Amino acid sequence: MVGGKAHEASAFDHLFTPEHRYLFNVAIRCLGDIAGTAIADALTPVLDLNFERGKAQPVDRDVPPA
């Protein structure tokens, strides 16, 4: 996310859930309270990423693991 596109690889999908977006939001607000809004505002673009791609897929328990 620091200038590259590596975070878009499917290997990182599990890190982009709505819950992770919420945690980023809380962390940015806490950082703003501690270090000031100038620093926290610089991190807000992370909230614009696609956090829907990591939604859990239903598991078919009748199919043996690959």
C-alpha positions in Angstrom: 0.0 0.0 0.0 3.0 2.2 0.2 3.1 3.2 -3.5 2.7 -0.4 -4.9 0.0 -2.8 -5.9 1.2 -5.9 -4.1 -1.7 -5.5 -1.6 -4.1 -6.3 -4.5 -2.8 -9.9 -4.7 -5.4 -12.6 -3.8 -3.1 -13.8 -1.1 -4.0 -10.7 0.9 -7.8 -11.0 0.5 -8.2 -12.3 4.1 -6.9 -8.9 5.3 -9.5 -6.9 3.5 -12.7 -7.6 5.4 -15.2 -5.0 6.6 -14.0 -5.8 10.1 -10.4 -4.8 9.1 -11.8 -1.5 7.7 -13.4 -0.8 11.0 -10.2 -1.5 12.9 -8.3 0.9 10.5 -11.0 3.5 11.2 -10.5 3.1 15.0 -6.7 3.1 14.7 -6.8 6.3 12.6 -9.1 8.1 15.1 -6.9 7.0 18.0 -3.8 8.2 16.2 -5.5 11.5 15.6 -6.2 11.9 19.3 -2.6 11.0 20.2 -0.5 12.5 17.4 -2.8 15.0 15.8 -5.1 15.2 12.8 -2.4 16.1 10.4 -0.8 12.7 10.7 -4.0 10.8 10.9 -5.5 12.5 7.9 -2.6 11.3 5.8 -3.7 7.7 6.5 -7.3 8.1 5.7 -6.9 7.0 2.0 -6.5 3.4 3.3 -10.2 3.5 4.1 -11.0 3.9 0.4 -9.6 0.4 -0.4 -11.9 -2.5 -1.3 -12.7 -4.2 2.0 -15.4 -6.4 0.5 -13.0 -8.7 -1.2 -12.2 -10.6 1.9 -15.7 -11.7 2.8 -15.7 -15.3 3.9 -16.9 -17.8 1.3 -19.3 -20.4 2.5 -17.5 -23.8 2.9 -19.0 -26.9 1.3 -18.3 -29.4 4.0 -19.3 -32.3 1.7 -16.3 -31.8 -0.5 -13.0 -33.2 0.6 -10.1 -30.7 0.9 -8.0 -30.2 -2.1 
